[in-house]
Amino acid sequence: MTEINRQAIFEQVQNTLVELFELDAADITPEAQLYQELDLDSIDAVDLVVHLQNQTGKKIKPEDFKSVRTVNDIVDALIVLMQEA
């Protein structure tokens, strides 16, 4: 997958986080920690997964998101998901 697509996926994740959790887009960097810096909790993570499933049309397995800690981890998981198409 090209870097352009990676950037597009990051922007989609960023927009989703802003929309769902009213976060400041400037705070959402690839390195931002979801739980510590962005103050998400496990229920927020479930909401995020459901929203991303709806956006991508792909089923996201819970184990794929267990190791997700940063915004970049979400982007990586989505890239893997898209490559499995």
Contacts in CASP RR format, 6 or more apart in sequence:
PFRMAT RR
TARGET T0000
AUTHOR 0000-0000-0000
METHOD contacts of the structure
MODEL  1
MTEINRQAIFEQVQNTLVELFELDAADITPEAQLYQELDLDSIDAVDLVV
HLQNQTGKKIKPEDFKSVRTVNDIVDALIVLMQEA
1 79 0 8 1.000
1 82 0 8 1.000
1 83 0 8 1.000
5 79 0 8 1.000
6 75 0 8 1.000
6 79 0 8 1.000
9 75 0 8 1.000
9 78 0 8 1.000
9 79 0 8 1.000
9 82 0 8 1.000
10 30 0 8 1.000
10 71 0 8 1.000
10 72 0 8 1.000
10 75 0 8 1.000
12 55 0 8 1.000
13 28 0 8 1.000
13 52 0 8 1.000
13 71 0 8 1.000
13 74 0 8 1.000
13 75 0 8 1.000
13 78 0 8 1.000
14 25 0 8 1.000
14 28 0 8 1.000
14 71 0 8 1.000
15 25 0 8 1.000
16 48 0 8 1.000
16 51 0 8 1.000
16 52 0 8 1.000
16 55 0 8 1.000
17 23 0 8 1.000
17 28 0 8 1.000
17 38 0 8 1.000
17 48 0 8 1.000
17 71 0 8 1.000
18 24 0 8 1.000
18 25 0 8 1.000
18 28 0 8 1.000
20 44 0 8 1.000
20 47 0 8 1.000
20 48 0 8 1.000
20 51 0 8 1.000
21 38 0 8 1.000
21 40 0 8 1.000
21 44 0 8 1.000
23 38 0 8 1.000
27 37 0 8 1.000
27 38 0 8 1.000
28 38 0 8 1.000
28 71 0 8 1.000
29 71 0 8 1.000
30 70 0 8 1.000
30 71 0 8 1.000
30 72 0 8 1.000
30 75 0 8 1.000
31 70 0 8 1.000
31 71 0 8 1.000
31 72 0 8 1.000
32 38 0 8 1.000
32 70 0 8 1.000
32 71 0 8 1.000
33 69 0 8 1.000
33 70 0 8 1.000
34 40 0 8 1.000
34 45 0 8 1.000
34 68 0 8 1.000
34 69 0 8 1.000
34 70 0 8 1.000
34 71 0 8 1.000
34 73 0 8 1.000
34 74 0 8 1.000
35 41 0 8 1.000
35 69 0 8 1.000
38 71 0 8 1.000
40 48 0 8 1.000
45 65 0 8 1.000
45 68 0 8 1.000
48 74 0 8 1.000
49 60 0 8 1.000
49 62 0 8 1.000
49 65 0 8 1.000
52 60 0 8 1.000
52 74 0 8 1.000
52 78 0 8 1.000
53 59 0 8 1.000
53 60 0 8 1.000
56 78 0 8 1.000
56 81 0 8 1.000
56 82 0 8 1.000
58 81 0 8 1.000
58 82 0 8 1.000
58 84 0 8 1.000
58 85 0 8 1.000
60 77 0 8 1.000
60 81 0 8 1.000
64 77 0 8 1.000
64 80 0 8 1.000
64 81 0 8 1.000
65 74 0 8 1.000
65 77 0 8 1.000
67 73 0 8 1.000
68 74 0 8 1.000
68 77 0 8 1.000
END
